C-alpha cells in the first residue's frame, strides 16, 4: 500500500494572493508532496477551487490537484464536465474531482439557487450524467432536473475513468460514497471511526455492483503547531461531531503527525491531506519541516 501525503487549504485560508499561493504550489512540487486540495466557500477567503487548481497545474508537472470539496448542486453538469475534462487534459491527468452538497448555510444555498431539500436529488442526478459525458459521445438524458439530447463533451479527460472523491461520515453521506464515489476523504474523524464507516461504504458499493480500490481511502488531517492549544472553534467542531473523541487525536501537533497518520495506516487508509489550523507566515520552511516529518511514512 502506497502512502500519499498532500496539503489542503481550509475555507478561511489567507493563501489567496499570487505570492503566497505560488510559494505553496512551488514548495509542494519541489518537495514531492502528492497533491493540493482546495476548499470552496463563496464567502470565505479561500480561492475558488477550479481557478486555483488551474493555476497550480500551470506551474507544476507532477503535483495533483483536487477540491475538498466543490459544491455540485446548482452547477450545470455539462458545463462543469467540460471544465474538469479540459483541466485534466491540460494537466496530463492530474485532476482529482471531489464533490459535495454544500455547507449548511442559507446564504450559500441562495447563491447556488438550490433549496436544502433538493440538494441530494440534484447531486444524485448530476454526477452520473457527468461520468457519462466524460466517457461517452452523443449522451442523451431525461431527468427531473436535466434534459440533454446527443450532447458530446470534448476533449475527453486523460484519466479513464475519472476518479471522483467524496467526503462526509454521516449515514446518508456514507451511502452516497458507496453508490457514487471512487474514493473517500472524510475530515475531523478518528481512525476508529473511519474504519467502522468504511464497512458501510463497502457494503453499499457491493449492493450497487461497485468496488472502491483499497488505496482510495484517506482522511483530511488538521494539525497544530507544536505547543499550540486547540482553540475554541476547533474544540466546538469536536464537541459537535465527535463528543466522545479525544480532540488531540483529531487535531495532532506537527510533531505527532507520524503517530496520527500511522493510526489511519493501521486500519488500511493511505491517502492524507494535511491542513494547518494556523497557516504559517512563510510556506517554504513549513513544508520543508513537515516533509522531513512525514516522508519516512511514504517509503
C-alpha positions, 0 to 999 in steps of 0.5 A: 500500500502506497502512502500519499501525503498532500496539503489542503487549504481550509475555507478561511485560508489567507493563501489567496494572493499570487505570492503566497499561493505560488510559494505553496504550489512551488514548495509542494512540487519541489518537495514531492508532496502528492497533491493540493486540495482546495476548499470552496466557500463563496464567502470565505477567503479561500480561492475558488477551487477550479481557478486555483487548481488551474493555476497550480497545474500551470506551474507544476508537472507532477503535483495533483490537484483536487477540491475538498470539496466543490459544491455540485448542486446548482452547477450545470453538469455539462458545463462543469464536465467540460471544465474538469475534462479540459483541466485534466487534459491540460494537466496530463491527468492530474485532476482529482474531482471531489464533490459535495452538497454544500455547507449548511448555510442559507446564504450559500444555498441562495447563491447556488439557487438550490433549496436544502431539500433538493440538494441530494436529488440534484447531486444524485442526478448530476454526477452520473450524467457527468461520468457519462459525458466524460466517457461517452459521445452523443449522451442523451438524458431525461431527468427531473432536473436535466434534459440533454439530447446527443450532447458530446463533451470534448476533449475527453479527460486523460484519466479513464475513468475519472476518479471522483472523491467524496467526503462526509461520515454521516449515514446518508453521506456514507451511502452516497460514497458507496453508490457514487464515489471512487474514493473517500476523504472524510475530515475531523474523524478518528481512525476508529471511526473511519474504519467502522464507516468504511464497512458501510461504504463497502457494503453499499458499493457491493449492493450497487455492483461497485468496488472502491480500490483499497488505496482510495481511502484517506482522511483530511488531517488538521494539525497544530503547531507544536505547543499550540492549544486547540482553540475554541472553534476547533474544540466546538467542531469536536464537541459537535461531531465527535463528543466522545473523541479525544480532540488531540487525536483529531487535531495532532501537533506537527510533531505527532503527525507520524503517530496520527497518520500511522493510526489511519495506516493501521486500519488500511487508509493511505491517502492524507491531506494535511491542513494547518489550523494556523497557516504559517507566515512563510510556506517554504520552511513549513513544508520543508519541516513537515516533509522531513516529518512525514516522508519516512511514512511514504517509503 
